[in-house]
Structures are given as structure tokens and as C-alpha cells.
Amino acid sequence: MTWLTQDEIERMGFASVAADAKLSAKASYFNCGRIAIGSRSRVDDFSILSAGDGGVVIGANVHVAAFCFLAGKAEIRLEDFSGLSSRVSVYSSTDDYSGAVLTNPTVPEEFTGVRSAPVLIGRHVIVGSGSVLLPGTQMGEGAALGALSLANGRYEAFGIFAGIPARRLGERQHDLLGKELHYMAHLRDGDEQPER
């Protein structure tokens, strides 16, 4: 992958990007002044980050894999250690599909019924390839969403969810919280790579 240089990032006018974040030069970034990306996070090739009024906020150690799509008027927030597998789509806005109003962005807003709501992807959440998260989705800390799932609502911490619509299948282990502490201790001690 080819990464944007620090100069390129600064010229694009992001709200903030940590010096050690990696942003693909082959990804697309829109409304950069409302995009913030934390330390050691990575955005891979062909992803699209299109921030609306609420912005896109990406914490530390977050991975946005290739071909992901994040867009909408309300905030999209990915907290520390979360990850989106390839081809995940996150929407904080959606058209009204009822037929009561007009749809799509070629029509003035007063003729549409676009609904917007913040999307939260909590700490240590993992989202499987091809999944879709709709406006208002709240993924609790440590939740896992299986591949090709549709999320629309609140999902409890450390639950495993999958399906259309996504339903709870089980409980995820909490061991990763201890691993995080070990990793952070190594970072504080100045080690480049923690022991495995």
C-alpha cells in the first residue's frame, strides 16, 4: 500500500491525524476538516470516508480495511481497537424508503425524508466483511458482528451477533482487555512491538 505523506495529510486539512496513523493514498476522503484519526490507526486502499456535519472520528489502533464506506450527516465514531473488515458500509444517514417522499441526493432536501443518527462502534468491536451498519447503530464494547450482517439498533457489549437483521448468537471472551493492558504497557516502555 502507498500511504499519504505527512505533508499530503496536512494539505488535505484533516481535523486531526496522529503522526503514526497510516492513510492509504488510494482511499478517498471527503470533508476532511471533519475527520479525526488517532494514533496507530490505518485506513486501507479504496475505502471512502465521507464526513457529514457530525464528522468521522477514528480512535487509536483502529483498522478500516479495503473497500470500506463510511458516510452520512451524523457522527460516525470508531473507538480504540475497533476494526472494520473489507467492504463494510457504515451509514449515519438514510433515505425514506416508504415512497412518501422523493429520494437521492439529486433532489433538494425539502422534498426528501432523509433520517440521520449517530453510529457508534465501541472499543474492541470487530465487524465482519460485507456487513452494513445503519443510522443509529450502537455497537457496545467488545461486540462482534459476523460477516454479511445488517446492524440496525443497539448491540450489547461482548455479544456475538450475525444475520439479517443481526441477532445475538453468543458471548465473546473478555481476554482481549488484559491483552490491551499488556500492549499499552509495552508502548509506555518504548517498545516498538509487544511480545506475543
N, C-alpha and C positions, 0 to 999 in steps of 0.2 A: 504494500500500500504506500501511496505517496501522501505525506502529511503536510498540512499547511504550515508555513513557517511562522515564527512569532511576528515578523513584520506583516505578513499577509493577514494574520488574525487581527492585529491592531488596525490595519487599514479597513477591515470589514466592519469595525465599530461594535463589536460584541459588548454586552453589558459587563461581562467579566469572563475570562477564561484563565484557568490556572496555568502556570508556566509549564507544568509537566503533563497537561492534558494533550491528547492526540486527536486531531480532527482531520479526517480524510479530505484531501484536495478534490476528490471525486464525488463528495457529498454536496448537497445543496442546502444553503442556509438563507432564510428569508426573515426580514425584520430583525436583524442581528442585535440591534440595540435592546431587544427584549429577551435575549438568550444568554444564560449564565451557565458555565460548565466548570465543575470542580476538579480538584486535584486527582491525577492518575486516571481520569476518565477517558473514554475512547468512543469516537463516532466513526464507523466504518464506511467503506465505499457505497455510493449510490443511495445512501439514506437521505431523507428530506426532513429538515427541521424548519417548520414554518410557524413562527410565533405570532400569536394574536395579542390583543391588549393585555391579557393575563401573563403572557410570557411562557417560555420554556426554561425550567430550572432543573439542572442536572447536578447531582451531588458528587461526592468523591467515590472513586473506584466503581464507576458505572460504565457498563458496556452497552452500546447501541450497535447491534450487528448490521451487516449489509442489507440494503433494501428496506430499512425501516422507514415509517412515515409518521411524523408527529405534527399535528396541525389542529387549529381551532382558535376561537376567540378567547376562551377562558384559559386559566393556567394549566399547564401540564408539568407535573413535578415528579422527578425520579430521584428518590432518596438514595443515600450512600449504599454501595454494594448491591444495587439492583441491576438487572440485566434484561435486555430485550433480544431474543433470538432473531434470526433473519426473517424479514418480511412481516414483522409485527406492525400493525397500524393502530395509532392512538389518536382518537378524535375528541376534542373538547367542544366541538360544535357539530350539529347535525340538522339537516333539513327536516321539515314536517312531511311525513310520507302519507298523510291521510287523504290528500287531494283537496283539502280545504283552501290551500294557498299555492302560490307558484313556488317552484324550486330552482335551485342552482344559482351560482354567483353572477350570471349574466343579467339577472333581474334585480331591480332596486330593492333594498332591504324592506321597505314598507309593504311590498307585495309578497313577501315570504314569511315563513314562521320558523326561522332558524332558532334552535334551542341550544344554549351553551351552558356548560357546567364544568368546574374544575375536575381534573383527573389526577389522582394521587397514586403513585407506585411506591410503596413503602420500602424501608430498609430491607435488604436481603431478599426482595421479591425477585422471582425468576419467571419470565413469560416465554412460553414455547413458541416455536416458529409458526408463522401464519396466523397467529391469534389477532383478534380485533378487540380493542377496548373502547367503549362508547362513552359519551359525555356523562360525567358524574360518577364514573367508576372509582372506587376506593379500594386499593389492594393493601390489606394490613401487613405489618412487618412479617417477613419470612414466608409469606404466602407463595404458592407455586401455581401457575396456570399452564395447563398442558397445551401441547401444540394444537393448532386449528380450533381454538376455543373462542367463544364470544362472551365477553365480560360486560355486564351492564348492571351495576349496583355495588353493594358493599360485600367484601370478602374478608373473612376473619383472619387474624394473624396466624401464621404457621399452618394454615389449611392447605390441602392439595385440591385443586379444582380443575375440571375439564368438561368439555362438551359445549353444545349449543342449545340453550344457554348453559354457561358454566355452572356446574353443581359440585358440591363438596364430595370428594372421594376418600379423604383420609387426613391424617395429621403428618406434618413434616417434622423431622427431627430438629432439635434446638442446638445441636453440636456446633453449628457454624458461629454461634455467638462467642463461644470460647476461642474458636479459631480466629475470629476477628480481633479479640484482645491480644492474642499471641502475635498476630500480624502487626497490629498497631505498636506493640512494644518494640518489635524489630525496626519499625520505621523511626520510632523515637530514638533508638540506639544508633541510628545512622546506617543500618544495614540495607543494601540495595534489594536483596531478595531474602525473605524469611526462609528458615528451614522448613522442609515439608514434613 
